[in-house]
Amino acid sequence: MIKRFIRRVLGLPSEPMQRVPRERHGIARGAISPGAAKVCSVLREAGFGAFVVGGAVRDLLLGIAPKDYDIATDARPEQVKPLFRRALLIGRRFRLVHVMLGPETVEVSTFRAADPETAEKDEHGRVLRDNVFGTQAGDARRRDFTVNALYYDPATGEVIDFHGGLADLKKRVLRVIGDPETRYREDPVRMLRAVRLAAKLGLTLDAATRAPIRKLAPLMERVPPARLFDEMLKLLLSGHASACLRQLREVGLHKGLLPLLDVILEQPLGERFVTLALAQTDERVLAERPVSPAFLFAALLWHEVLAASKARRARGEHPIPALEAAMDEVLDAQCEKLAITRRLTATMREVWTMQPRFENRSGQRAVRLLESPRFRMAYDFLALRAASGEVPAELEAWWRAFQGADAETRKAMLLPETAPAKRRRRRRRRKRAGAAESPAAA
């Protein structure tokens, strides 16, 4: 038992490395993409080892078609690049090679070492720099979860398993390699990845993997906002966003990611709105239809904008300035945690600003709104508000009919003007240059 505990703390495999033949793991011959097979073949012919690694192997074992393939090899980047006609060296701290074969891009990485003693860390244990080339066993040890530390050898058809990942997949369990608290301190984003992968793959978090997350959640505050935004985007666009956010709340991680999400979900109307937005997003992702991150973030933060706007109006501010100030307030608070790009926040503002304009269905204002470049996205947002019960269904139905009608029908649909007519200011007639003076001046 003591030996097993020591091996677990050090991230060593609990059992000896296994080479599992094709007839036992079930990955069919030719299952990997032509590009990945070609890269492995070229590297082997040059005298190097080459293996499909990580998520692609995991997905193949689960019967999921991988979206991309990563190759791990003992060849150095400068040895890999000359072997391929179209290849790029990328990365600064740790160089990778992107090999382009037709429409496919295959990422090739050199085995990396896993030596916690030589890694540079901050005072909280977060690894700042540890990019050192190493062995295949070391490369497996530095990976985050056992199900991601599987190597497939196309030459022999074997799966090489260093940490019992095959057994964990069979049990539908997600387990961290090594001591979970140490690994989370090395990289707090692993906590977020654990939640995302468990929800996406339908796996259960191992008890030891789950236990430290709530206590270590404050470490997320030290993750660079740009990286946190990228990871959050992956989670929200995973096709399982609803399950991911439920899991985030269960393990106590949500406050470090979307600080305003708690407030939103505590409001019955807001919870229904967010749930519908996430369900629609999941549906579109799984159907491989385009999804707008700006729309999704606008939906997640909308009810906080509404609450801030309502508070300002109660203090006597006019509706439009109150809404604009509320948008600034919410986005400033959010962007401290997530580096949401300006392009996205600009679109979010447009969608939010257009919502009050839907209430005016008279005259040229309705026509001008229909001609806005963001009308379709703003209308979809209105439809979401109507489905959640925030605005009358009749309002959404009117706009749905109005945008699909011809010019004559639209004209007939417009409601009478209810706003008081603006008084037109008289323009003073300017004197023409060289004009004669008036008799009084004479």
C-alpha positions as CSV (number, residue, x, y, z in Angstrom):
1,M,0.0,0.0,0.0
2,I,2.8,2.4,0.9
3,K,4.6,1.7,-2.5
4,R,1.3,2.4,-4.3
5,F,0.9,5.7,-2.4
6,I,4.5,6.8,-3.2
7,R,4.0,5.9,-6.9
8,R,0.8,7.9,-7.0
9,V,2.4,11.0,-5.4
10,L,5.3,10.9,-7.9
11,G,3.0,10.4,-10.8
12,L,4.5,6.9,-11.6
13,P,2.3,4.2,-13.1
14,S,0.5,2.1,-10.5
15,E,1.2,-0.9,-12.8
16,P,4.0,-1.7,-15.2
17,M,3.7,-0.2,-18.7
18,Q,1.4,-2.3,-20.9
19,R,1.5,-2.9,-24.6
20,V,-2.1,-3.8,-25.5
21,P,-2.6,-5.5,-28.9
22,R,-5.3,-4.5,-31.4
23,E,-7.5,-7.4,-30.7
24,R,-7.8,-6.3,-27.0
25,H,-8.3,-2.5,-27.5
26,G,-10.5,-2.5,-30.6
27,I,-9.0,0.4,-32.7
28,A,-9.5,-0.8,-36.2
29,R,-6.6,-0.8,-38.7
30,G,-6.7,2.3,-40.8
31,A,-8.9,4.1,-38.1
32,I,-6.5,7.1,-37.9
33,S,-6.5,9.8,-40.5
34,P,-4.3,9.5,-43.6
35,G,-2.3,12.5,-42.5
36,A,-1.5,11.1,-39.1
37,A,-0.6,7.7,-40.6
38,K,1.7,9.4,-43.2
39,V,3.5,11.5,-40.5
40,C,4.2,8.4,-38.4
41,S,5.3,6.4,-41.4
42,V,7.8,9.1,-42.5
43,L,9.2,9.5,-39.0
44,R,9.7,5.7,-38.7
45,E,11.4,5.5,-42.0
46,A,13.8,8.2,-40.8
47,G,14.7,6.0,-37.8
48,F,12.5,7.7,-35.1
49,G,9.6,6.5,-33.0
50,A,6.2,8.0,-33.7
51,F,2.9,7.5,-31.9
52,V,-0.6,9.0,-32.1
53,V,-1.2,10.4,-28.6
54,G,-3.7,12.0,-26.3
55,G,-7.2,12.9,-27.1
56,A,-7.3,11.2,-30.5
57,V,-6.5,7.8,-29.0
58,R,-9.0,8.3,-26.2
59,D,-11.7,9.3,-28.6
60,L,-11.0,6.3,-30.9
61,L,-11.3,4.0,-27.9
62,L,-14.7,5.6,-27.1
63,G,-15.9,5.3,-30.7
64,I,-15.7,9.1,-31.3
65,A,-14.2,10.5,-34.5
66,P,-11.2,12.7,-33.4
67,K,-11.3,16.3,-34.7
68,D,-7.4,16.4,-34.9
69,Y,-4.4,14.2,-34.3
70,D,-1.3,14.8,-32.3
71,I,1.9,12.9,-32.8
72,A,4.6,12.3,-30.2
73,T,8.1,11.4,-31.2
74,D,11.7,11.1,-30.0
75,A,12.8,13.3,-32.9
76,R,13.8,16.9,-32.2
77,P,11.8,19.6,-34.0
78,E,14.8,20.5,-36.2
79,Q,14.9,16.9,-37.2
80,V,11.2,16.7,-38.0
81,K,10.8,19.7,-40.2
82,P,13.1,18.8,-43.1
83,L,11.3,15.5,-43.5
84,F,8.2,17.2,-44.8
85,R,7.6,19.6,-47.7
86,R,5.1,21.7,-45.9
87,A,6.0,22.0,-42.2
88,L,6.2,25.0,-39.8
89,L,8.1,25.3,-36.6
90,I,5.8,27.0,-34.0
91,G,6.1,28.0,-30.3
92,R,8.6,29.9,-28.3
93,R,9.1,28.1,-25.0
94,F,8.6,24.6,-26.5
95,R,8.9,24.2,-30.2
96,L,6.3,22.1,-32.1
97,V,6.0,21.2,-35.8
98,H,2.8,21.6,-37.8
99,V,2.9,19.3,-40.8
100,M,0.3,20.2,-43.5
101,L,-0.8,17.3,-45.7
102,G,-3.6,18.4,-48.0
103,P,-6.5,19.8,-45.9
104,E,-5.1,18.2,-42.7
105,T,-2.7,19.7,-40.2
106,V,-0.9,17.3,-37.9
107,E,0.9,18.6,-34.8
108,V,4.2,16.8,-34.0
109,S,5.8,17.2,-30.5
110,T,9.0,15.8,-29.1
111,F,8.7,13.7,-25.9
112,R,9.0,16.1,-22.9
113,A,10.5,15.3,-19.5
114,A,8.6,15.4,-16.3
115,D,11.0,16.4,-13.5
116,P,9.2,18.4,-10.8
117,E,12.6,19.2,-9.2
118,T,14.0,21.1,-12.1
119,A,10.7,22.9,-13.1
120,E,10.5,26.6,-12.3
121,K,7.5,27.4,-10.1
122,D,5.9,30.3,-8.3
123,E,5.1,30.5,-4.6
124,H,1.8,28.7,-5.1
125,G,3.3,25.7,-6.9
126,R,2.3,26.8,-10.4
127,V,4.8,25.7,-13.0
128,L,6.3,28.6,-15.0
129,R,8.9,26.8,-17.1
130,D,9.7,23.1,-17.5
131,N,10.2,22.6,-21.2
132,V,12.8,19.9,-21.4
133,F,13.0,17.1,-23.9
134,G,12.7,13.6,-22.4
135,T,11.6,10.0,-22.8
136,Q,8.2,8.5,-23.7
137,A,7.7,7.4,-20.1
138,G,8.4,11.0,-18.9
139,D,6.1,12.4,-21.6
140,A,3.3,10.2,-20.3
141,R,4.0,11.1,-16.7
142,R,3.6,14.9,-17.4
143,R,0.2,14.5,-19.1
144,D,-2.8,15.5,-17.0
145,F,-5.2,12.5,-17.0
146,T,-4.7,8.8,-17.4
147,V,-7.1,8.6,-20.4
148,N,-4.9,11.2,-22.2
149,A,-1.6,9.3,-21.6
150,L,-2.3,6.6,-24.2
151,Y,0.0,6.1,-27.2
152,Y,-1.1,4.3,-30.4
153,D,1.6,2.8,-32.6
154,P,0.2,2.6,-36.1
155,A,3.1,0.2,-37.1
156,T,2.1,-2.6,-34.7
157,G,-1.5,-1.6,-33.9
158,E,-0.7,-1.6,-30.1
159,V,-1.8,0.9,-27.5
160,I,0.9,1.7,-25.0
161,D,-0.6,2.4,-21.6
162,F,1.7,3.8,-18.8
163,H,-0.9,4.8,-16.2
164,G,-4.0,2.5,-16.5
165,G,-5.9,4.8,-18.8
166,L,-7.5,1.9,-20.6
167,A,-8.9,0.5,-17.4
168,D,-10.2,4.0,-16.4
169,L,-11.9,4.4,-19.8
170,K,-13.6,1.0,-19.3
171,K,-14.8,2.2,-15.8
172,R,-15.8,5.6,-17.3
173,V,-13.6,7.4,-14.8
174,L,-11.4,10.5,-15.2
175,R,-8.3,10.4,-13.0
176,V,-5.4,12.8,-12.6
177,I,-1.9,11.3,-13.0
178,G,0.0,11.8,-9.8
179,D,-1.1,13.7,-6.7
180,P,-4.2,15.8,-7.7
181,E,-3.4,18.8,-5.4
182,T,0.2,19.0,-6.7
183,R,-0.9,18.7,-10.3
184,Y,-3.6,21.4,-9.9
185,R,-1.1,23.7,-8.2
186,E,1.3,23.2,-11.1
187,D,-1.5,24.3,-13.5
188,P,-4.9,25.4,-12.1
189,V,-6.5,25.2,-15.5
190,R,-6.4,21.4,-15.1
191,M,-9.3,21.7,-12.7
192,L,-11.3,23.3,-15.5
193,R,-10.2,20.7,-18.0
194,A,-11.2,17.9,-15.7
195,V,-14.8,19.3,-15.5
196,R,-15.0,19.9,-19.3
197,L,-13.7,16.4,-20.2
198,A,-15.9,14.6,-17.7
199,A,-19.0,16.4,-19.0
200,K,-18.1,16.0,-22.6
201,L,-17.2,12.3,-22.4
202,G,-19.7,11.3,-19.8
203,L,-17.0,10.3,-17.3
204,T,-17.2,10.5,-13.5
205,L,-14.5,12.4,-11.7
206,D,-12.4,10.0,-9.6
207,A,-12.9,10.9,-5.9
208,A,-9.3,11.9,-5.3
209,T,-9.3,13.9,-8.5
210,R,-12.5,15.8,-7.4
211,A,-11.6,16.3,-3.7
212,P,-9.1,19.2,-3.8
213,I,-11.0,21.3,-6.4
214,R,-13.2,23.4,-4.1
215,K,-10.3,24.2,-1.8
216,L,-7.9,25.2,-4.7
217,A,-10.5,27.1,-6.8
218,P,-9.0,30.5,-5.7
219,L,-5.9,29.5,-7.7
220,M,-7.9,30.2,-10.9
221,E,-7.5,33.9,-10.1
222,R,-3.8,33.6,-10.9
223,V,-4.4,32.2,-14.4
224,P,-3.7,34.8,-17.1
225,P,-7.2,36.1,-18.3
226,A,-6.4,35.4,-22.0
227,R,-5.7,31.7,-21.2
228,L,-8.8,31.5,-19.0
229,F,-10.9,33.0,-21.8
230,D,-9.6,30.3,-24.3
231,E,-10.4,27.5,-21.9
232,M,-13.8,29.0,-21.0
233,L,-14.6,29.2,-24.7
234,K,-13.7,25.6,-25.3
235,L,-16.0,24.6,-22.4
236,L,-19.0,26.7,-23.7
237,L,-18.5,25.5,-27.2
238,S,-17.9,21.9,-26.3
239,G,-21.5,20.8,-27.2
240,H,-22.0,20.0,-23.5
241,A,-22.0,23.5,-22.0
242,S,-25.1,22.9,-19.8
243,A,-23.5,19.8,-18.2
244,C,-20.2,21.6,-17.9
245,L,-21.7,24.6,-16.0
246,R,-23.7,22.3,-13.7
247,Q,-20.4,20.4,-12.9
248,L,-18.6,23.7,-12.3
249,R,-21.2,24.7,-9.7
250,E,-21.0,21.2,-8.1
251,V,-17.3,21.3,-7.6
252,G,-17.2,25.0,-6.6
253,L,-15.3,26.4,-9.6
254,H,-17.8,28.7,-11.2
255,K,-17.0,31.8,-9.1
256,G,-13.5,32.0,-10.5
257,L,-14.6,31.8,-14.1
258,L,-17.9,33.7,-14.5
259,P,-18.1,35.8,-11.3
260,L,-21.6,37.0,-12.3
261,L,-23.0,33.6,-13.1
262,D,-24.1,33.0,-9.5
263,V,-26.1,36.1,-9.4
264,I,-27.7,35.2,-12.8
265,L,-28.6,31.7,-11.8
266,E,-30.2,32.8,-8.5
267,Q,-32.9,34.7,-10.5
268,P,-35.6,32.3,-11.7
269,L,-36.1,34.3,-14.9
270,G,-32.3,34.5,-15.5
271,E,-31.7,30.8,-14.9
272,R,-34.4,29.9,-17.5
273,F,-32.9,32.3,-19.9
274,V,-29.3,31.0,-19.5
275,T,-30.4,27.4,-19.6
276,L,-32.2,28.0,-22.9
277,A,-29.2,29.8,-24.3
278,L,-26.8,26.9,-23.4
279,A,-29.2,24.3,-24.7
280,Q,-29.5,26.0,-28.0
281,T,-25.7,26.4,-28.2
282,D,-25.2,22.7,-27.5
283,E,-27.8,21.8,-30.1
284,R,-26.0,23.9,-32.8
285,V,-22.5,22.6,-31.9
286,L,-23.6,19.0,-32.0
287,A,-25.4,19.6,-35.3
288,E,-22.1,21.2,-36.6
289,R,-23.9,24.5,-37.2
290,P,-22.1,27.8,-36.7
291,V,-22.1,29.4,-33.2
292,S,-21.4,32.9,-32.2
293,P,-19.3,33.3,-29.0
294,A,-20.5,36.9,-28.7
295,F,-24.1,35.8,-28.7
296,L,-23.4,33.2,-26.0
297,F,-21.5,35.6,-23.7
298,A,-24.2,38.3,-24.3
299,A,-26.8,35.8,-23.1
300,L,-24.8,34.8,-20.0
301,L,-24.4,38.4,-18.9
302,W,-27.7,39.9,-20.1
303,H,-29.6,39.6,-16.8
304,E,-26.7,41.2,-14.9
305,V,-26.9,44.1,-17.4
306,L,-30.6,44.3,-16.8
307,A,-30.2,44.4,-13.0
308,A,-27.5,47.1,-13.2
309,S,-29.6,49.1,-15.6
310,K,-32.7,48.8,-13.4
311,A,-30.7,50.0,-10.4
312,R,-29.5,53.1,-12.3
313,R,-33.0,53.9,-13.5
314,A,-34.3,53.7,-9.9
315,R,-31.8,56.4,-9.1
316,G,-33.3,58.7,-11.7
317,E,-31.1,58.0,-14.8
318,H,-32.8,57.9,-18.2
319,P,-33.3,54.4,-19.7
320,I,-30.7,54.5,-22.6
321,P,-27.9,56.2,-20.6
322,A,-28.6,53.7,-17.8
323,L,-28.4,50.7,-20.1
324,E,-25.1,52.0,-21.6
325,A,-23.6,52.6,-18.2
326,A,-24.7,49.1,-17.0
327,M,-23.1,47.5,-20.0
328,D,-19.8,49.2,-19.2
329,E,-20.1,48.2,-15.5
330,V,-20.7,44.5,-16.3
331,L,-18.1,44.2,-19.0
332,D,-15.4,45.9,-16.9
333,A,-16.1,43.5,-14.0
334,Q,-16.1,40.5,-16.3
335,C,-13.0,41.3,-18.3
336,E,-10.9,41.4,-15.1
337,K,-11.3,37.6,-15.1
338,L,-11.8,36.7,-18.8
339,A,-10.0,38.6,-21.5
340,I,-13.0,38.8,-23.8
341,T,-11.8,40.4,-27.0
342,R,-12.9,43.8,-28.1
343,R,-14.5,42.3,-31.2
344,L,-16.8,40.2,-29.1
345,T,-17.7,42.9,-26.6
346,A,-18.5,45.3,-29.5
347,T,-20.9,42.8,-30.9
348,M,-22.4,42.1,-27.4
349,R,-23.0,45.8,-27.0
350,E,-24.8,46.0,-30.3
351,V,-27.1,43.1,-29.5
352,W,-27.9,44.5,-26.0
353,T,-28.5,48.1,-27.3
354,M,-30.9,46.9,-30.0
355,Q,-33.2,45.1,-27.5
356,P,-35.2,48.2,-26.4
357,R,-35.6,49.2,-30.0
358,F,-37.7,46.1,-30.7
359,E,-40.4,47.7,-28.6
360,N,-40.9,50.4,-31.2
361,R,-42.9,49.0,-34.1
362,S,-44.0,52.2,-35.8
363,G,-42.7,54.3,-38.7
364,Q,-39.2,54.3,-40.1
365,R,-37.7,53.2,-36.8
366,A,-38.8,49.7,-37.3
367,V,-37.6,49.6,-40.9
368,R,-34.2,51.0,-39.9
369,L,-33.8,48.4,-37.2
370,L,-34.6,45.7,-39.8
371,E,-31.8,47.0,-42.0
372,S,-29.2,46.9,-39.2
373,P,-26.3,44.5,-39.9
374,R,-26.8,42.9,-36.5
375,F,-30.5,42.5,-36.8
376,R,-30.6,38.7,-37.2
377,M,-28.5,38.1,-34.1
378,A,-30.4,40.7,-32.1
379,Y,-33.7,39.1,-33.2
380,D,-32.5,35.7,-32.2
381,F,-31.7,37.2,-28.8
382,L,-35.2,38.6,-28.6
383,A,-36.6,35.2,-29.5
384,L,-34.6,33.7,-26.6
385,R,-36.0,36.4,-24.2
386,A,-39.6,35.6,-25.4
387,A,-39.0,31.8,-24.9
388,S,-37.9,32.4,-21.4
389,G,-40.9,34.6,-20.6
390,E,-39.0,37.8,-20.2
391,V,-40.9,39.6,-23.0
392,P,-44.3,38.9,-24.5
393,A,-44.4,36.2,-27.2
394,E,-46.5,38.5,-29.3
395,L,-43.5,40.9,-29.7
396,E,-41.3,38.2,-31.1
397,A,-44.1,36.9,-33.3
398,W,-44.6,40.4,-34.8
399,W,-40.9,40.8,-35.6
400,R,-40.8,37.3,-37.1
401,A,-43.7,38.1,-39.4
402,F,-42.4,41.6,-40.2
403,Q,-39.0,40.5,-41.4
404,G,-40.6,37.8,-43.7
405,A,-43.2,40.1,-45.2
406,D,-43.1,42.1,-48.4
407,A,-43.0,45.9,-48.5
408,E,-46.8,46.4,-48.7
409,T,-47.5,44.0,-45.9
410,R,-44.8,45.6,-43.7
411,K,-46.3,49.0,-44.3
412,A,-49.7,47.7,-43.2
413,M,-48.2,46.1,-40.1
414,L,-46.6,49.2,-38.7
415,L,-48.3,50.5,-35.6
416,P,-49.4,54.2,-35.4
417,E,-46.9,56.7,-34.0
418,T,-47.4,57.1,-30.3
419,A,-44.4,59.3,-29.5
420,P,-45.0,63.1,-29.6
421,A,-43.8,64.7,-32.8
422,K,-40.6,66.6,-32.4
423,R,-40.8,70.3,-33.0
424,R,-38.9,71.3,-36.0
425,R,-36.5,74.1,-35.4
426,R,-36.7,77.0,-37.8
427,R,-33.5,77.7,-39.7
428,R,-32.5,81.4,-39.8
429,R,-32.0,82.5,-43.4
430,R,-28.5,83.6,-44.0
431,K,-27.8,86.8,-45.9
432,R,-26.3,86.1,-49.3
433,A,-22.9,87.6,-49.8
434,G,-23.1,91.0,-51.5
435,A,-26.9,91.4,-50.9
436,A,-28.2,94.9,-50.5
437,E,-28.8,96.2,-47.0
438,S,-32.3,96.7,-45.7
439,P,-33.9,100.2,-45.8
440,A,-33.7,100.3,-42.0
441,A,-29.9,99.8,-42.2
442,A,-29.7,102.5,-44.8
